[in-house]
Amino acid sequence: MARIAGVNIPTNKRVVIALQYIHGIGSSKAREIVGKVNVPESRRVNELSDSEVIQIREAIDRDYLVEGDLRREVSMNVKRLMDLGCYRGLRHRRGLPVRGQRTHTNARTRKGPAKPIAGKKK
């Protein structure tokens, strides 16, 4: 099992798919990484040599912000908005949708399960 950026990568999957298990790497970045290292996209992780795994690991460390560093940066950005007290920060603080979605109906993912209101019967 290959370990890249602190994540155990599944061995039986194609390299492009397996790299997407790392937080911060999607399909386009995975293809970009594989292209830089000159590994065919159809190759599977268990077919990679040790040197190829090391090249992929070094390319990710050098060029991309992934896993813990990325999570830390995102949380710091959200914390900054909350400390500023701007509209987006207030929405984060209250656990409501931040990007202008409606809240009268829907928004259950952000708001959590519906809370019953006492005495409301129709």
N, CA, C and O atoms as a GROMACS GRO file, in nm:
protein
  488
    1MET      N    1   0.084  -0.119   0.000
    1MET     CA    2   0.000   0.000   0.000
    1MET      C    3   0.088   0.124   0.000
    1MET      O    4   0.172   0.143   0.088
    2ALA      N    5   0.067   0.210  -0.100
    2ALA     CA    6   0.147   0.333  -0.112
    2ALA      C    7   0.093   0.438  -0.016
    2ALA      O    8  -0.028   0.449   0.004
    3ARG      N    9   0.183   0.515   0.043
    3ARG     CA   10   0.143   0.620   0.136
    3ARG      C   11   0.195   0.753   0.082
    3ARG      O   12   0.316   0.776   0.077
    4ILE      N   13   0.102   0.839   0.042
    4ILE     CA   14   0.138   0.969  -0.014
    4ILE      C   15   0.064   1.077   0.064
    4ILE      O   16  -0.057   1.067   0.084
    5ALA      N   17   0.135   1.179   0.108
    5ALA     CA   18   0.079   1.293   0.184
    5ALA      C   19   0.004   1.246   0.307
    5ALA      O   20  -0.098   1.305   0.344
    6GLY      N   21   0.051   1.140   0.372
    6GLY     CA   22  -0.011   1.091   0.494
    6GLY      C   23  -0.139   1.012   0.472
    6GLY      O   24  -0.213   0.986   0.568
    7VAL      N   25  -0.167   0.973   0.347
    7VAL     CA   26  -0.289   0.898   0.316
    7VAL      C   27  -0.251   0.766   0.252
    7VAL      O   28  -0.167   0.760   0.162
    8ASN      N   29  -0.313   0.658   0.300
    8ASN     CA   30  -0.292   0.528   0.237
    8ASN      C   31  -0.372   0.522   0.108
    8ASN      O   32  -0.495   0.532   0.110
    9ILE      N   33  -0.302   0.506  -0.004
    9ILE     CA   34  -0.367   0.505  -0.135
    9ILE      C   35  -0.406   0.361  -0.168
    9ILE      O   36  -0.325   0.270  -0.149
   10PRO      N   37  -0.529   0.337  -0.218
   10PRO     CA   38  -0.569   0.201  -0.254
   10PRO      C   39  -0.483   0.145  -0.367
   10PRO      O   40  -0.458   0.215  -0.466
   11THR      N   41  -0.438   0.022  -0.354
   11THR     CA   42  -0.341  -0.033  -0.449
   11THR      C   43  -0.403  -0.088  -0.576
   11THR      O   44  -0.336  -0.092  -0.679
   12ASN      N   45  -0.528  -0.131  -0.572
   12ASN     CA   46  -0.585  -0.197  -0.690
   12ASN      C   47  -0.652  -0.101  -0.787
   12ASN      O   48  -0.707  -0.144  -0.888
   13LYS      N   49  -0.649   0.030  -0.759
   13LYS     CA   50  -0.712   0.128  -0.847
   13LYS      C   51  -0.609   0.192  -0.939
   13LYS      O   52  -0.489   0.185  -0.915
   14ARG      N   53  -0.660   0.257  -1.047
   14ARG     CA   54  -0.571   0.332  -1.136
   14ARG      C   55  -0.512   0.450  -1.061
   14ARG      O   56  -0.574   0.501  -0.967
   15VAL      N   57  -0.394   0.495  -1.103
   15VAL     CA   58  -0.321   0.600  -1.031
   15VAL      C   59  -0.404   0.728  -1.023
   15VAL      O   60  -0.409   0.792  -0.918
   16VAL      N   61  -0.469   0.766  -1.135
   16VAL     CA   62  -0.545   0.891  -1.138
   16VAL      C   63  -0.660   0.886  -1.037
   16VAL      O   64  -0.688   0.986  -0.971
   17ILE      N   65  -0.725   0.772  -1.025
   17ILE     CA   66  -0.836   0.758  -0.931
   17ILE      C   67  -0.782   0.753  -0.788
   17ILE      O   68  -0.841   0.815  -0.699
   18ALA      N   69  -0.674   0.682  -0.765
   18ALA     CA   70  -0.620   0.665  -0.630
   18ALA      C   71  -0.570   0.797  -0.572
   18ALA      O   72  -0.582   0.820  -0.451
   19LEU      N   73  -0.513   0.884  -0.656
   19LEU     CA   74  -0.463   1.013  -0.607
   19LEU      C   75  -0.577   1.101  -0.555
   19LEU      O   76  -0.554   1.189  -0.472
   20GLN      N   77  -0.699   1.077  -0.602
   20GLN     CA   78  -0.812   1.159  -0.560
   20GLN      C   79  -0.855   1.129  -0.417
   20GLN      O   80  -0.940   1.200  -0.362
   21TYR      N   81  -0.800   1.025  -0.355
   21TYR     CA   82  -0.827   0.996  -0.215
   21TYR      C   83  -0.757   1.096  -0.124
   21TYR      O   84  -0.788   1.102  -0.005
   22ILE      N   85  -0.664   1.175  -0.178
   22ILE     CA   86  -0.593   1.278  -0.102
   22ILE      C   87  -0.679   1.404  -0.103
   22ILE      O   88  -0.722   1.449  -0.209
   23HIS      N   89  -0.703   1.462   0.015
   23HIS     CA   90  -0.783   1.584   0.026
   23HIS      C   91  -0.712   1.698  -0.046
   23HIS      O   92  -0.596   1.728  -0.014
   24GLY      N   93  -0.778   1.760  -0.141
   24GLY     CA   94  -0.719   1.870  -0.216
   24GLY      C   95  -0.677   1.832  -0.356
   24GLY      O   96  -0.632   1.918  -0.432
   25ILE      N   97  -0.690   1.705  -0.392
   25ILE     CA   98  -0.657   1.660  -0.528
   25ILE      C   99  -0.783   1.602  -0.591
   25ILE      O  100  -0.839   1.504  -0.543
   26GLY      N  101  -0.827   1.666  -0.698
   26GLY     CA  102  -0.942   1.619  -0.774
   26GLY      C  103  -0.895   1.553  -0.903
   26GLY      O  104  -0.777   1.519  -0.917
   27SER      N  105  -0.987   1.536  -0.996
   27SER     CA  106  -0.953   1.464  -1.119
   27SER      C  107  -0.854   1.542  -1.204
   27SER      O  108  -0.760   1.483  -1.258
   28SER      N  109  -0.872   1.674  -1.219
   28SER     CA  110  -0.782   1.750  -1.305
   28SER      C  111  -0.641   1.757  -1.248
   28SER      O  112  -0.544   1.743  -1.321
   29LYS      N  113  -0.630   1.779  -1.117
   29LYS     CA  114  -0.496   1.785  -1.055
   29LYS      C  115  -0.429   1.648  -1.058
   29LYS      O  116  -0.307   1.640  -1.075
   30ALA      N  117  -0.507   1.540  -1.043
   30ALA     CA  118  -0.450   1.406  -1.049
   30ALA      C  119  -0.392   1.380  -1.187
   30ALA      O  120  -0.282   1.326  -1.198
   31ARG      N  121  -0.465   1.417  -1.292
   31ARG     CA  122  -0.414   1.400  -1.429
   31ARG      C  123  -0.289   1.484  -1.451
   31ARG      O  124  -0.194   1.440  -1.517
   32GLU      N  125  -0.288   1.605  -1.396
   32GLU     CA  126  -0.173   1.695  -1.408
   32GLU      C  127  -0.049   1.633  -1.343
   32GLU      O  128   0.060   1.636  -1.400
   33ILE      N  129  -0.066   1.578  -1.224
   33ILE     CA  130   0.046   1.516  -1.151
   33ILE      C  131   0.100   1.398  -1.228
   33ILE      O  132   0.222   1.384  -1.244
   34VAL      N  133   0.010   1.312  -1.278
   34VAL     CA  134   0.052   1.192  -1.352
   34VAL      C  135   0.125   1.233  -1.480
   34VAL      O  136   0.220   1.167  -1.521
   35GLY      N  137   0.078   1.342  -1.543
   35GLY     CA  138   0.146   1.392  -1.663
   35GLY      C  139   0.286   1.444  -1.634
   35GLY      O  140   0.378   1.422  -1.712
   36LYS      N  141   0.302   1.515  -1.520
   36LYS     CA  142   0.434   1.568  -1.482
   36LYS      C  143   0.534   1.456  -1.456
   36LYS      O  144   0.652   1.469  -1.489
   37VAL      N  145   0.486   1.346  -1.397
   37VAL     CA  146   0.575   1.237  -1.358
   37VAL      C  147   0.595   1.137  -1.472
   37VAL      O  148   0.678   1.046  -1.462
   38ASN      N  149   0.520   1.154  -1.581
   38ASN     CA  150   0.527   1.066  -1.699
   38ASN      C  151   0.491   0.921  -1.665
   38ASN      O  152   0.563   0.828  -1.703
   39VAL      N  153   0.380   0.904  -1.595
   39VAL     CA  154   0.325   0.771  -1.567
   39VAL      C  155   0.197   0.759  -1.649
   39VAL      O  156   0.115   0.850  -1.645
   40PRO      N  157   0.178   0.650  -1.724
   40PRO     CA  158   0.053   0.636  -1.799
   40PRO      C  159  -0.068   0.631  -1.706
   40PRO      O  160  -0.062   0.572  -1.598
   41GLU      N  161  -0.179   0.695  -1.749
   41GLU     CA  162  -0.299   0.703  -1.665
   41GLU      C  163  -0.361   0.566  -1.640
   41GLU      O  164  -0.428   0.546  -1.539
   42SER      N  165  -0.339   0.473  -1.731
   42SER     CA  166  -0.401   0.341  -1.717
   42SER      C  167  -0.329   0.252  -1.616
   42SER      O  168  -0.382   0.148  -1.576
   43ARG      N  169  -0.210   0.291  -1.574
   43ARG     CA  170  -0.131   0.211  -1.480
   43ARG      C  171  -0.196   0.208  -1.343
   43ARG      O  172  -0.254   0.308  -1.299
   44ARG      N  173  -0.188   0.095  -1.277
   44ARG     CA  174  -0.246   0.081  -1.143
   44ARG      C  175  -0.139   0.106  -1.037
   44ARG      O  176  -0.019   0.098  -1.066
   45VAL      N  177  -0.182   0.136  -0.917
   45VAL     CA  178  -0.088   0.173  -0.810
   45VAL      C  179   0.006   0.058  -0.777
   45VAL      O  180   0.124   0.080  -0.752
   46ASN      N  181  -0.047  -0.066  -0.776
   46ASN     CA  182   0.040  -0.178  -0.741
   46ASN      C  183   0.144  -0.209  -0.849
   46ASN      O  184   0.238  -0.284  -0.825
   47GLU      N  185   0.128  -0.151  -0.969
   47GLU     CA  186   0.226  -0.169  -1.076
   47GLU      C  187   0.334  -0.062  -1.076
   47GLU      O  188   0.429  -0.070  -1.153
   48LEU      N  189   0.320   0.039  -0.989
   48LEU     CA  190   0.418   0.147  -0.983
   48LEU      C  191   0.547   0.099  -0.916
   48LEU      O  192   0.543   0.019  -0.822
   49SER      N  193   0.659   0.149  -0.965
   49SER     CA  194   0.786   0.119  -0.898
   49SER      C  195   0.804   0.216  -0.781
   49SER      O  196   0.733   0.316  -0.770
   50ASP      N  197   0.898   0.185  -0.694
   50ASP     CA  198   0.922   0.271  -0.578
   50ASP      C  199   0.966   0.410  -0.620
   50ASP      O  200   0.927   0.509  -0.558
   51SER      N  201   1.047   0.418  -0.725
   51SER     CA  202   1.095   0.549  -0.771
   51SER      C  203   0.980   0.634  -0.823
   51SER      O  204   0.978   0.755  -0.803
   52GLU      N  205   0.882   0.571  -0.891
   52GLU     CA  206   0.766   0.646  -0.942
   52GLU      C  207   0.681   0.698  -0.827
   52GLU      O  208   0.632   0.811  -0.832
   53VAL      N  209   0.663   0.617  -0.723
   53VAL     CA  210   0.587   0.661  -0.606
   53VAL      C  211   0.656   0.779  -0.540
   53VAL      O  212   0.591   0.875  -0.498
   54ILE      N  213   0.788   0.772  -0.530
   54ILE     CA  214   0.866   0.882  -0.470
   54ILE      C  215   0.854   1.008  -0.555
   54ILE      O  216   0.841   1.118  -0.500
   55GLN      N  217   0.857   0.994  -0.689
   55GLN     CA  218   0.841   1.110  -0.777
   55GLN      C  219   0.704   1.174  -0.759
   55GLN      O  220   0.694   1.296  -0.753
   56ILE      N  221   0.599   1.092  -0.750
   56ILE     CA  222   0.464   1.145  -0.730
   56ILE      C  223   0.456   1.217  -0.597
   56ILE      O  224   0.399   1.326  -0.588
   57ARG      N  225   0.512   1.156  -0.491
   57ARG     CA  226   0.510   1.217  -0.358
   57ARG      C  227   0.582   1.352  -0.358
   57ARG      O  228   0.533   1.449  -0.300
   58GLU      N  229   0.699   1.358  -0.424
   58GLU     CA  230   0.775   1.483  -0.430
   58GLU      C  231   0.701   1.590  -0.510
   58GLU      O  232   0.702   1.707  -0.473
   59ALA      N  233   0.637   1.550  -0.621
   59ALA     CA  234   0.562   1.646  -0.703
   59ALA      C  235   0.446   1.706  -0.624
   59ALA      O  236   0.420   1.826  -0.633
   60ILE      N  237   0.378   1.624  -0.546
   60ILE     CA  238   0.266   1.673  -0.465
   60ILE      C  239   0.317   1.766  -0.355
   60ILE      O  240   0.259   1.872  -0.332
   61ASP      N  241   0.424   1.726  -0.286
   61ASP     CA  242   0.479   1.809  -0.178
   61ASP      C  243   0.528   1.944  -0.230
   61ASP      O  244   0.514   2.046  -0.164
   62ARG      N  245   0.586   1.943  -0.350
   62ARG     CA  246   0.646   2.063  -0.406
   62ARG      C  247   0.541   2.161  -0.459
   62ARG      O  248   0.552   2.281  -0.436
   63ASP      N  249   0.439   2.111  -0.530
   63ASP     CA  250   0.352   2.199  -0.608
   63ASP      C  251   0.211   2.219  -0.554
   63ASP      O  252   0.142   2.311  -0.598
   64TYR      N  253   0.166   2.137  -0.459
   64TYR     CA  254   0.025   2.143  -0.420
   64TYR      C  255   0.009   2.155  -0.269
   64TYR      O  256   0.092   2.107  -0.192
   65LEU      N  257  -0.100   2.220  -0.230
   65LEU     CA  258  -0.137   2.232  -0.089
   65LEU      C  259  -0.243   2.126  -0.063
   65LEU      O  260  -0.355   2.136  -0.114
   66VAL      N  261  -0.210   2.024   0.017
   66VAL     CA  262  -0.301   1.912   0.038
   66VAL      C  263  -0.312   1.876   0.185
   66VAL      O  264  -0.232   1.918   0.268
   67GLU      N  265  -0.414   1.795   0.216
   67GLU     CA  266  -0.440   1.737   0.348
   67GLU      C  267  -0.436   1.841   0.461
   67GLU      O  268  -0.511   1.938   0.456
   68GLY      N  269  -0.352   1.823   0.560
   68GLY     CA  270  -0.354   1.904   0.682
   68GLY      C  271  -0.332   2.052   0.656
   68GLY      O  272  -0.400   2.136   0.715
   69ASP      N  273  -0.237   2.085   0.569
   69ASP     CA  274  -0.208   2.226   0.540
   69ASP      C  275  -0.329   2.293   0.474
   69ASP      O  276  -0.363   2.407   0.508
   70LEU      N  277  -0.393   2.224   0.381
   70LEU     CA  278  -0.510   2.278   0.313
   70LEU      C  279  -0.626   2.296   0.410
   70LEU      O  280  -0.692   2.400   0.410
   71ARG      N  281  -0.651   2.195   0.493
   71ARG     CA  282  -0.759   2.205   0.592
   71ARG      C  283  -0.733   2.321   0.688
   71ARG      O  284  -0.825   2.395   0.724
   72ARG      N  285  -0.608   2.337   0.730
   72ARG     CA  286  -0.572   2.446   0.821
   72ARG      C  287  -0.596   2.581   0.756
   72ARG      O  288  -0.649   2.672   0.820
   73GLU      N  289  -0.557   2.594   0.630
   73GLU     CA  290  -0.575   2.722   0.560
   73GLU      C  291  -0.723   2.757   0.544
   73GLU      O  292  -0.762   2.871   0.565
   74VAL      N  293  -0.804   2.658   0.507
   74VAL     CA  294  -0.948   2.682   0.490
   74VAL      C  295  -1.011   2.722   0.623
   74VAL      O  296  -1.091   2.816   0.629
   75SER      N  297  -0.976   2.651   0.731
   75SER     CA  298  -1.034   2.683   0.861
   75SER      C  299  -0.989   2.822   0.909
   75SER      O  300  -1.065   2.893   0.974
   76MET      N  301  -0.865   2.859   0.877
   76MET     CA  302  -0.817   2.993   0.914
   76MET      C  303  -0.892   3.101   0.836
   76MET      O  304  -0.921   3.208   0.890
   77ASN      N  305  -0.923   3.074   0.708
   77ASN     CA  306  -0.999   3.170   0.628
   77ASN      C  307  -1.139   3.190   0.687
   77ASN      O  308  -1.187   3.302   0.696
   78VAL      N  309  -1.203   3.079   0.726
   78VAL     CA  310  -1.337   3.088   0.785
   78VAL      C  311  -1.330   3.161   0.919
   78VAL      O  312  -1.416   3.244   0.949
   79LYS      N  313  -1.228   3.131   0.999
   79LYS     CA  314  -1.212   3.197   1.129
   79LYS      C  315  -1.189   3.347   1.111
   79LYS      O  316  -1.241   3.427   1.189
   80ARG      N  317  -1.112   3.384   1.009
   80ARG     CA  318  -1.088   3.526   0.980
   80ARG      C  319  -1.218   3.598   0.948
   80ARG      O  320  -1.243   3.708   0.997
   81LEU      N  321  -1.302   3.534   0.865
   81LEU     CA  322  -1.432   3.594   0.831
   81LEU      C  323  -1.518   3.610   0.956
   81LEU      O  324  -1.587   3.712   0.971
   82MET      N  325  -1.515   3.510   1.044
   82MET     CA  326  -1.596   3.517   1.166
   82MET      C  327  -1.545   3.627   1.260
   82MET      O  328  -1.625   3.696   1.322
   83ASP      N  329  -1.414   3.643   1.269
   83ASP     CA  330  -1.357   3.746   1.356
   83ASP      C  331  -1.386   3.885   1.304
   83ASP      O  332  -1.405   3.979   1.382
   84LEU      N  333  -1.388   3.900   1.170
   84LEU     CA  334  -1.418   4.030   1.111
   84LEU      C  335  -1.561   4.072   1.139
   84LEU      O  336  -1.592   4.191   1.149
   85GLY      N  337  -1.649   3.973   1.151
   85GLY     CA  338  -1.790   4.005   1.173
   85GLY      C  339  -1.861   4.044   1.046
   85GLY      O  340  -1.967   4.106   1.050
   86CYS      N  341  -1.805   4.007   0.931
   86CYS     CA  342  -1.870   4.037   0.804
   86CYS      C  343  -1.989   3.943   0.785
   86CYS      O  344  -2.007   3.849   0.862
   87TYR      N  345  -2.068   3.967   0.682
   87TYR     CA  346  -2.191   3.889   0.660
   87TYR      C  347  -2.159   3.740   0.647
   87TYR      O  348  -2.225   3.657   0.709
   88ARG      N  349  -2.059   3.707   0.566
   88ARG     CA  350  -2.023   3.565   0.548
   88ARG      C  351  -1.979   3.503   0.680
   88ARG      O  352  -2.010   3.388   0.708
   89GLY      N  353  -1.906   3.580   0.761
   89GLY     CA  354  -1.863   3.530   0.891
   89GLY      C  355  -1.979   3.504   0.984
   89GLY      O  356  -1.979   3.405   1.059
   90LEU      N  357  -2.079   3.593   0.981
   90LEU     CA  358  -2.198   3.573   1.065
   90LEU      C  359  -2.273   3.449   1.022
   90LEU      O  360  -2.322   3.374   1.107
   91ARG      N  361  -2.283   3.424   0.892
   91ARG     CA  362  -2.353   3.305   0.843
   91ARG      C  363  -2.280   3.179   0.887
   91ARG      O  364  -2.343   3.080   0.924
   92HIS      N  365  -2.146   3.181   0.883
   92HIS     CA  366  -2.068   3.067   0.931
   92HIS      C  367  -2.094   3.046   1.080
   92HIS      O  368  -2.114   2.933   1.124
   93ARG      N  369  -2.093   3.155   1.156
   93ARG     CA  370  -2.110   3.147   1.300
   93ARG      C  371  -2.246   3.088   1.337
   93ARG      O  372  -2.257   3.010   1.432
   94ARG      N  373  -2.349   3.125   1.262
   94ARG     CA  374  -2.485   3.077   1.291
   94ARG      C  375  -2.516   2.943   1.229
   94ARG      O  376  -2.622   2.885   1.256
   95GLY      N  377  -2.426   2.891   1.146
   95GLY     CA  378  -2.450   2.761   1.085
   95GLY      C  379  -2.554   2.764   0.976
   95GLY      O  380  -2.626   2.667   0.954
   96LEU      N  381  -2.562   2.877   0.906
   96LEU     CA  382  -2.658   2.893   0.797
   96LEU      C  383  -2.584   2.894   0.664
   96LEU      O  384  -2.462   2.907   0.662
   97PRO      N  385  -2.657   2.879   0.550
   97PRO     CA  386  -2.589   2.882   0.420
   97PRO      C  387  -2.518   3.014   0.398
   97PRO      O  388  -2.570   3.120   0.433
   98VAL      N  389  -2.398   3.008   0.341
   98VAL     CA  390  -2.313   3.126   0.329
   98VAL      C  391  -2.328   3.192   0.193
   98VAL      O  392  -2.307   3.312   0.181
   99ARG      N  393  -2.363   3.116   0.090
   99ARG     CA  394  -2.354   3.168  -0.046
   99ARG      C  395  -2.489   3.208  -0.106
   99ARG      O  396  -2.512   3.191  -0.226
  100GLY      N  397  -2.578   3.261  -0.024
  100GLY     CA  398  -2.700   3.320  -0.077
  100GLY      C  399  -2.814   3.225  -0.103
  100GLY      O  400  -2.912   3.265  -0.166
  101GLN      N  401  -2.807   3.101  -0.058
  101GLN     CA  402  -2.916   3.008  -0.080
  101GLN      C  403  -3.035   3.044   0.008
  101GLN      O  404  -3.020   3.114   0.109
  102ARG      N  405  -3.153   2.997  -0.030
  102ARG     CA  406  -3.273   3.025   0.049
  102ARG      C  407  -3.273   2.939   0.175
  102ARG      O  408  -3.216   2.830   0.178
  103THR      N  409  -3.339   2.990   0.279
  103THR     CA  410  -3.344   2.915   0.404
  103THR      C  411  -3.486   2.889   0.451
  103THR      O  412  -3.506   2.817   0.548
  104HIS      N  413  -3.585   2.947   0.383
  104HIS     CA  414  -3.724   2.923   0.424
  104HIS      C  415  -3.757   2.774   0.413
  104HIS      O  416  -3.812   2.715   0.506
  105THR      N  417  -3.723   2.716   0.300
  105THR     CA  418  -3.730   2.571   0.285
  105THR      C  419  -3.588   2.527   0.249
  105THR      O  420  -3.502   2.610   0.221
  106ASN      N  421  -3.564   2.400   0.251
  106ASN     CA  422  -3.432   2.344   0.221
  106ASN      C  423  -3.329   2.390   0.324
  106ASN      O  424  -3.367   2.425   0.436
  107ALA      N  425  -3.203   2.391   0.290
  107ALA     CA  426  -3.092   2.428   0.380
  107ALA      C  427  -3.082   2.336   0.501
  107ALA      O  428  -3.022   2.374   0.602
  108ARG      N  429  -3.138   2.216   0.494
  108ARG     CA  430  -3.136   2.126   0.608
  108ARG      C  431  -2.996   2.074   0.636
  108ARG      O  432  -2.964   2.040   0.750
  109THR      N  433  -2.912   2.066   0.536
  109THR     CA  434  -2.776   2.018   0.558
  109THR      C  435  -2.702   2.112   0.651
  109THR      O  436  -2.634   2.067   0.744
  110ARG      N  437  -2.713   2.243   0.628
  110ARG     CA  438  -2.644   2.341   0.711
  110ARG      C  439  -2.712   2.359   0.846
  110ARG      O  440  -2.645   2.373   0.949
  111LYS      N  441  -2.847   2.360   0.847
  111LYS     CA  442  -2.921   2.391   0.969
  111LYS      C  443  -2.937   2.271   1.061
  111LYS      O  444  -2.966   2.288   1.180
  112GLY      N  445  -2.919   2.150   1.009
  112GLY     CA  446  -2.937   2.031   1.090
  112GLY      C  447  -3.080   1.982   1.084
  112GLY      O  448  -3.162   2.040   1.012
  113PRO      N  449  -3.114   1.877   1.159
  113PRO     CA  450  -3.250   1.824   1.155
  113PRO      C  451  -3.352   1.927   1.203
  113PRO      O  452  -3.321   2.012   1.287
  114ALA      N  453  -3.473   1.918   1.149
  114ALA     CA  454  -3.579   2.015   1.182
  114ALA      C  455  -3.616   2.005   1.329
  114ALA      O  456  -3.629   1.895   1.383
  115LYS      N  457  -3.634   2.120   1.394
  115LYS     CA  458  -3.672   2.124   1.534
  115LYS      C  459  -3.821   2.154   1.541
  115LYS      O  460  -3.865   2.254   1.485
  116PRO      N  461  -3.899   2.071   1.607
  116PRO     CA  462  -4.044   2.097   1.614
  116PRO      C  463  -4.073   2.220   1.701
  116PRO      O  464  -4.005   2.246   1.801
  117ILE      N  465  -4.174   2.294   1.660
  117ILE     CA  466  -4.215   2.414   1.734
  117ILE      C  467  -4.339   2.381   1.814
  117ILE      O  468  -4.435   2.327   1.758
  118ALA      N  469  -4.339   2.412   1.944
  118ALA     CA  470  -4.452   2.375   2.032
  118ALA      C  471  -4.576   2.455   1.994
  118ALA      O  472  -4.570   2.576   1.973
  119GLY      N  473  -4.689   2.386   1.985
  119GLY     CA  474  -4.817   2.451   1.960
  119GLY      C  475  -4.847   2.484   1.817
  119GLY      O  476  -4.950   2.545   1.787
  120LYS      N  477  -4.758   2.446   1.725
  120LYS     CA  478  -4.781   2.476   1.584
  120LYS      C  479  -4.847   2.354   1.520
  120LYS      O  480  -4.783   2.252   1.497
  121LYS      N  481  -4.978   2.368   1.491
  121LYS     CA  482  -5.052   2.260   1.430
  121LYS      C  483  -5.140   2.314   1.322
  121LYS      O  484  -5.211   2.413   1.343
  122LYS      N  485  -5.138   2.253   1.205
  122LYS     CA  486  -5.223   2.301   1.096
  122LYS      C  487  -5.304   2.191   1.038
  122LYS      O  488  -5.381   2.213   0.945
   0.00000   0.00000   0.00000
